[in-house]
Structures are given as C-alpha cells and as structure tokens.
C-alpha cells in the first residue's frame, strides 16, 4: 500500500511529521490533543518535538504558547 500524500486528517490542519523545537505543530499521526493545563504532563507531539532539549519541554509544560525560538511558527 502506497503512503497517502494527503496532509489532513478528518478535516483538521496538520502536518505529517514533527517540527523540531515547536511542540505546537499538530501531527496527523498522533492522537488528538487534550486541553493543555499548566504543569500537566506533555502530550506525545511535544515530547517528540522537544526531544534532546529540556528547555523546549519545560517551556511547553510551564509557559503554554511560549517558544524557545520566538517567532518560530511554521
């Protein structure tokens, strides 16, 4: 079976992969995100996007909406 070139899943805007250091990008291959609560455990997309960078993960958990690299939103 050939992979699909469609980058949207069920009408939602998403990408087929992760963007390093940007945990806010919605990934088509991961489960839907729940509401983000300050201090709560990060979702799978954030863990993958922030791997090897604890500052990125810390910002995602403690400062929702803040990025390590300001203005970096594809």
Secondary structure by P-SEA (a helix, b strand, c coil): cccccccccccccccccccccccccccccccccccccccccccaaaaaaacccaaaaaaaaccccccccccccc
